[in-house]
């Protein structure tokens, strides 16, 4: 987990983003296979709140390697948005688990 107000270097940022990508892929694979998720979906970003902020983005924006900067920038933005939308997705999943569809069978003419 990331402590607040900590200066991160490039390797640490890459490792954290790789770890967050891995967590999302674990969740997607479990859902695809119909298995239990390895952790609660709302906990995917637990401990990373201080990492997913403008300070990290500012550090990435001053990198000289354009390819690395672009890759890390958009990965961070993706996780930032996922974290912002997670409560809404969790609510939708909860609602979908309780919902049921009533389908009327059409009679062949």
N, CA, C and O of each residue as an XYZ file, in Angstrom:
436
protein
N       0.835     -1.174      0.000
C       0.000      0.000      0.000
C       0.881      1.240      0.000
O       2.062      1.189      0.345
N       0.283      2.341     -0.392
C       1.036      3.574     -0.548
C       0.751      4.513      0.618
O      -0.406      4.756      0.962
N       1.815      5.040      1.221
C       1.626      5.978      2.321
C       1.431      7.385      1.783
O       1.915      7.696      0.694
N       0.734      8.245      2.520
C       0.456      9.595      2.047
C       1.724     10.446      1.954
O       2.690     10.237      2.688
N       1.692     11.417      1.025
C       2.767     12.394      0.852
C       4.131     11.740      0.646
O       5.143     12.245      1.133
N       4.158     10.673     -0.040
C       5.407      9.960     -0.281
C       5.869     10.240     -1.695
O       5.074     10.166     -2.631
N       7.125     10.557     -1.864
C       7.687     10.738     -3.192
C       7.917      9.368     -3.802
O       8.580      8.517     -3.210
N       7.367      9.162     -4.985
C       7.514      7.889     -5.665
C       8.476      8.049     -6.829
O       8.586      9.128     -7.412
N       9.163      6.983     -7.159
C       9.997      7.036     -8.355
C       9.293      6.273     -9.477
O       8.240      5.669     -9.272
N       9.882      6.313    -10.639
C       9.268      5.719    -11.826
C       8.997      4.228    -11.638
O       7.922      3.743    -11.991
N       9.953      3.513    -11.091
C       9.783      2.068    -10.902
C       8.624      1.766     -9.958
O       7.848      0.844    -10.210
N       8.498      2.524     -8.883
C       7.395      2.308     -7.942
C       6.047      2.586     -8.609
O       5.089      1.842     -8.401
N       5.968      3.635     -9.397
C       4.719      3.952    -10.099
C       4.367      2.835    -11.068
O       3.216      2.402    -11.127
N       5.347      2.367    -11.826
C       5.093      1.267    -12.765
C       4.632      0.012    -12.026
O       3.702     -0.664    -12.468
N       5.273     -0.300    -10.911
C       4.908     -1.495    -10.145
C       3.501     -1.398     -9.558
O       2.744     -2.368     -9.589
N       3.158     -0.240     -9.029
C       1.816     -0.064     -8.456
C       0.754     -0.166     -9.541
O      -0.264     -0.829     -9.344
N       0.972      0.473    -10.675
C      -0.005      0.400    -11.762
C      -0.110     -1.020    -12.301
O      -1.202     -1.472    -12.645
N       1.013     -1.728    -12.379
C       0.986     -3.124    -12.804
C       0.164     -3.961    -11.817
O      -0.635     -4.806    -12.223
N       0.365     -3.720    -10.539
C      -0.385     -4.446     -9.504
C      -1.881     -4.165     -9.615
O      -2.692     -5.086     -9.513
N      -2.253     -2.905     -9.822
C      -3.672     -2.566     -9.958
C      -4.264     -3.197    -11.214
O      -5.400     -3.670    -11.183
N      -3.516     -3.214    -12.318
C      -3.981     -3.889    -13.533
C      -4.182     -5.378    -13.269
O      -5.159     -5.969    -13.730
N      -3.265     -5.977    -12.533
C      -3.352     -7.394    -12.193
C      -4.609     -7.691    -11.377
O      -5.290     -8.690    -11.608
N      -4.904     -6.821    -10.429
C      -6.106     -7.014     -9.606
C      -7.369     -6.956    -10.465
O      -8.281     -7.763    -10.285
N      -7.423     -6.001    -11.398
C      -8.582     -5.905    -12.282
C      -8.694     -7.147    -13.163
O      -9.792     -7.655    -13.392
N      -7.554     -7.632    -13.656
C      -7.580     -8.830    -14.496
C      -8.010    -10.060    -13.709
O      -8.721    -10.915    -14.238
N      -7.585    -10.158    -12.447
C      -8.049    -11.268    -11.600
C      -9.566    -11.243    -11.443
O     -10.228    -12.277    -11.523
N     -10.100    -10.057    -11.221
C     -11.547     -9.921    -11.072
C     -12.263    -10.286    -12.371
O     -13.253    -11.016    -12.350
N     -11.768     -9.783    -13.495
C     -12.393    -10.075    -14.792
C     -12.348    -11.575    -15.096
O     -13.328    -12.138    -15.585
N     -11.226    -12.215    -14.811
C     -11.102    -13.654    -15.055
C     -12.062    -14.445    -14.176
O     -12.701    -15.386    -14.646
N     -12.168    -14.073    -12.917
C     -13.088    -14.768    -12.007
C     -14.534    -14.610    -12.484
O     -15.303    -15.571    -12.469
N     -14.896    -13.412    -12.903
C     -16.258    -13.194    -13.411
C     -16.504    -14.012    -14.669
O     -17.572    -14.602    -14.829
N     -15.525    -14.050    -15.560
C     -15.656    -14.788    -16.809
C     -15.820    -16.284    -16.553
O     -16.593    -16.961    -17.232
N     -15.077    -16.793    -15.561
C     -15.148    -18.212    -15.228
C     -16.320    -18.548    -14.313
O     -16.588    -19.720    -14.048
N     -17.020    -17.520    -13.831
C     -18.139    -17.754    -12.931
C     -17.702    -18.156    -11.537
O     -18.451    -18.816    -10.816
N     -16.506    -17.766    -11.152
C     -15.971    -18.120     -9.843
C     -16.127    -16.958     -8.875
O     -16.433    -15.831     -9.263
N     -15.908    -17.266     -7.611
C     -15.956    -16.243     -6.577
C     -14.778    -15.291     -6.775
O     -13.667    -15.721     -7.085
N     -15.027    -14.005     -6.594
C     -13.975    -13.019     -6.742
C     -12.932    -13.188     -5.640
O     -13.283    -13.538     -4.513
N     -11.655    -12.945     -5.945
C     -10.612    -13.137     -4.946
C     -10.659    -12.112     -3.809
O     -10.022    -12.307     -2.774
N     -11.403    -11.032     -3.996
C     -11.583    -10.008     -2.967
C     -12.861     -9.258     -3.287
O     -13.373     -9.339     -4.403
N     -13.366     -8.542     -2.327
C     -14.578     -7.764     -2.544
C     -14.295     -6.655     -3.552
O     -13.276     -5.975     -3.434
N     -15.166     -6.453     -4.539
C     -14.906     -5.446     -5.577
C     -14.657     -4.039     -5.031
O     -13.853     -3.293     -5.590
N     -15.328     -3.679     -3.962
C     -15.147     -2.332     -3.426
C     -13.784     -2.151     -2.759
O     -13.416     -1.031     -2.406
N     -13.040     -3.228     -2.586
C     -11.721     -3.148     -1.932
C     -10.566     -3.140     -2.916
O      -9.409     -3.195     -2.497
N     -10.839     -3.076     -4.192
C      -9.771     -3.171     -5.187
C      -8.765     -2.030     -5.073
O      -7.582     -2.212     -5.362
N      -9.232     -0.852     -4.652
C      -8.338      0.304     -4.526
C      -8.039      0.667     -3.074
O      -7.476      1.726     -2.800
N      -8.412     -0.200     -2.157
C      -8.165      0.066     -0.746
C      -6.658      0.181     -0.496
O      -5.897     -0.729     -0.826
N      -6.244      1.287      0.080
C      -4.831      1.527      0.340
C      -4.119      2.304     -0.739
O      -2.962      2.687     -0.566
N      -4.786      2.542     -1.848
C      -4.170      3.261     -2.966
C      -4.792      4.642     -3.196
O      -4.544      5.273     -4.223
N      -5.588      5.104     -2.254
C      -6.272      6.394     -2.409
C      -5.276      7.535     -2.589
O      -5.519      8.446     -3.380
N      -4.163      7.495     -1.866
C      -3.171      8.568     -1.948
C      -2.308      8.478     -3.202
O      -1.639      9.446     -3.567
N      -2.320      7.342     -3.851
C      -1.566      7.176     -5.091
C      -2.352      7.710     -6.285
O      -1.787      8.324     -7.190
N      -3.652      7.471     -6.273
C      -4.495      7.872     -7.404
C      -4.920      9.325     -7.243
O      -6.082      9.620     -6.960
N      -3.963     10.224     -7.428
C      -4.254     11.648     -7.257
C      -3.437     12.497     -8.241
O      -2.677     11.976     -9.057
N      -3.614     13.795     -8.138
C      -2.943     14.714     -9.056
C      -1.436     14.782     -8.833
O      -0.697     15.109     -9.762
N      -0.966     14.484     -7.635
C       0.480     14.496     -7.386
C       1.182     13.430     -8.221
O       2.239     13.686     -8.797
N       0.603     12.247     -8.285
C       1.186     11.177     -9.091
C       1.124     11.549    -10.565
O       2.078     11.324    -11.310
N       0.006     12.115    -10.979
C      -0.128     12.541    -12.370
C       0.891     13.626    -12.711
O       1.452     13.621    -13.807
N       1.134     14.540    -11.802
C       2.130     15.597    -12.017
C       3.527     15.006    -12.187
O       4.302     15.462    -13.027
N       3.842     13.991    -11.386
C       5.142     13.333    -11.514
C       5.268     12.678    -12.885
O       6.307     12.787    -13.536
N       4.225     12.009    -13.314
C       4.238     11.331    -14.617
C       4.375     12.352    -15.742
O       5.086     12.107    -16.717
N       3.709     13.482    -15.618
C       3.715     14.488    -16.688
C       5.079     15.120    -16.947
O       5.288     15.695    -18.015
N       6.010     15.029    -16.004
C       7.343     15.601    -16.233
C       8.351     14.577    -16.751
O       9.518     14.910    -16.955
N       7.918     13.350    -16.963
C       8.820     12.341    -17.516
C       9.220     12.734    -18.935
O       8.425     13.312    -19.676
N      10.444     12.419    -19.299
C      10.941     12.790    -20.620
C      10.607     11.764    -21.690
O      10.391     12.125    -22.847
N      10.562     10.509    -21.323
C      10.230      9.455    -22.295
C       8.743      9.541    -22.629
O       7.886      9.220    -21.806
N       8.460      9.976    -23.841
C       7.083     10.244    -24.254
C       6.197      8.991    -24.226
O       5.040      9.047    -23.809
N       6.750      7.880    -24.669
C       5.982      6.632    -24.710
C       5.628      6.190    -23.285
O       4.481      5.840    -23.009
N       6.605      6.207    -22.394
C       6.361      5.828    -20.999
C       5.375      6.786    -20.349
O       4.459      6.368    -19.642
N       5.573      8.073    -20.595
C       4.682      9.073    -20.008
C       3.235      8.842    -20.452
O       2.321      8.872    -19.628
N       3.033      8.617    -21.726
C       1.674      8.399    -22.246
C       1.054      7.135    -21.655
O      -0.101      7.139    -21.230
N       1.829      6.063    -21.633
C       1.315      4.778    -21.106
C       0.924      4.904    -19.634
O      -0.169      4.494    -19.243
N       1.807      5.465    -18.829
C       1.528      5.588    -17.399
C       0.412      6.590    -17.119
O      -0.418      6.380    -16.234
N       0.402      7.673    -17.878
C      -0.617      8.716    -17.676
C      -2.023      8.149    -17.876
O      -2.904      8.337    -17.037
N      -2.221      7.453    -18.996
C      -3.553      6.935    -19.281
C      -3.925      5.755    -18.395
O      -5.104      5.546    -18.109
N      -2.939      4.986    -17.958
C      -3.230      3.906    -17.013
C      -3.674      4.484    -15.678
O      -4.635      4.003    -15.077
N      -2.970      5.522    -15.211
C      -3.356      6.168    -13.954
C      -4.745      6.788    -14.067
O      -5.566      6.639    -13.162
N      -5.012      7.480    -15.168
C      -6.334      8.100    -15.366
C      -7.416      7.028    -15.398
O      -8.494      7.216    -14.834
N      -7.135      5.908    -16.053
C      -8.103      4.809    -16.111
C      -8.446      4.313    -14.707
O      -9.620      4.138    -14.380
N      -7.434      4.088    -13.886
C      -7.689      3.621    -12.515
C      -8.372      4.699    -11.673
O      -9.215      4.389    -10.831
N      -8.018      5.938    -11.893
C      -8.659      7.039    -11.169
C     -10.164      7.054    -11.464
O     -10.982      7.174    -10.553
N     -10.513      6.929    -12.746
C     -11.931      6.925    -13.131
C     -12.645      5.667    -12.645
O     -13.788      5.738    -12.193
N     -11.975      4.513    -12.737
C     -12.564      3.271    -12.227
C     -12.888      3.415    -10.743
O     -13.957      3.007    -10.290
N     -11.957      3.999     -9.992
C     -12.169      4.183     -8.551
C     -13.342      5.126     -8.290
O     -14.125      4.912     -7.364
N     -13.459      6.171     -9.112
C     -14.559      7.128     -8.939
C     -15.907      6.494     -9.254
O     -16.914      6.829     -8.630
N     -15.929      5.581    -10.218
C     -17.195      4.965    -10.649
C     -17.519      3.676     -9.904
O     -18.628      3.156    -10.024
N     -16.571      3.159     -9.141
C     -16.763      1.880     -8.463
C     -18.008      1.812     -7.582
O     -18.702      0.796     -7.625
N     -18.329      2.825     -6.792
C     -19.550      2.726     -5.978
C     -20.808      2.548     -6.826
O     -21.729      1.831     -6.435
N     -20.842      3.193     -7.971
C     -22.012      3.069     -8.854
C     -22.080      1.679     -9.486
O     -23.159      1.103     -9.625
N     -20.919      1.147     -9.865
C     -20.887     -0.195    -10.437
C     -21.282     -1.240     -9.406
O     -22.000     -2.189     -9.721
N     -20.817     -1.068     -8.181
C     -21.167     -2.004     -7.108
C     -22.665     -1.996     -6.854
O     -23.277     -3.047     -6.662
N     -23.249     -0.814     -6.855
C     -24.704     -0.709     -6.673
C     -25.440     -1.394     -7.819
O     -26.429     -2.090     -7.590
N     -24.966     -1.204     -9.051
C     -25.606     -1.821    -10.206
C     -25.504     -3.349    -10.131
O     -26.478     -4.052    -10.401
N     -24.320     -3.860     -9.762
C     -24.157     -5.317     -9.636
C     -25.090     -5.885     -8.577
O     -25.694     -6.939     -8.771
N     -25.201     -5.191     -7.473
C     -26.080     -5.632     -6.397
C     -27.528     -5.679     -6.880
O     -28.258     -6.628     -6.595
N     -27.928     -4.653     -7.604
C     -29.291     -4.604     -8.128
C     -29.510     -5.728     -9.136
O     -30.559     -6.372     -9.129
N     -28.519     -5.968    -10.007
C     -28.664     -6.993    -11.043
C     -28.744     -8.396    -10.443
O     -29.419     -9.262    -10.999
N     -28.071     -8.632     -9.322
C     -28.122     -9.949     -8.695
C     -29.509    -10.246     -8.140
O     -29.916    -11.405     -8.060
N     -30.228     -9.204     -7.758
C     -31.566     -9.393     -7.194
C     -32.663     -9.322     -8.255
O     -33.807     -9.686     -7.985
N     -32.329     -8.864     -9.443
C     -33.370     -8.669    -10.457
C     -33.634     -9.972    -11.209
O     -32.792    -10.869    -11.268
N     -34.788    -10.036    -11.759
C     -35.171    -11.192    -12.573
C     -35.997    -10.694    -13.747
O     -36.778     -9.751    -13.624
N     -35.814    -11.329    -14.854
C     -36.563    -10.927    -16.042
C     -37.695    -11.915    -16.280
O     -37.524    -13.127    -16.145
N     -38.837    -11.380    -16.631
C     -39.975    -12.212    -17.017
C     -40.126    -12.093    -18.522
O     -40.445    -11.029    -19.053
N     -39.887    -13.214    -19.198
C     -39.875    -13.226    -20.652
C     -41.107    -13.970    -21.138
O     -41.380    -15.091    -20.706
N     -41.839    -13.347    -22.026
C     -43.015    -13.963    -22.595
C     -42.606    -14.665    -23.875
O     -42.019    -14.057    -24.771
N     -42.925    -15.967    -23.955
C     -42.553    -16.741    -25.124
C     -43.513    -16.420    -26.265
O     -44.735    -16.433    -26.116
N     -42.906    -16.135    -27.397
C     -43.711    -15.861    -28.582
C     -44.103    -17.181    -29.235
O     -43.287    -18.094    -29.361
N     -45.363    -17.268    -29.648
C     -45.864    -18.472    -30.283
C     -45.574    -18.394    -31.768
O     -45.870    -17.390    -32.415
N     -44.986    -19.473    -32.314
C     -44.709    -19.512    -33.747
C     -46.014    -19.543    -34.534
O     -46.926    -20.304    -34.213
N     -46.092    -18.725    -35.545
C     -47.322    -18.681    -36.363
C     -47.309    -19.677    -37.473
O     -48.267    -19.759    -38.240
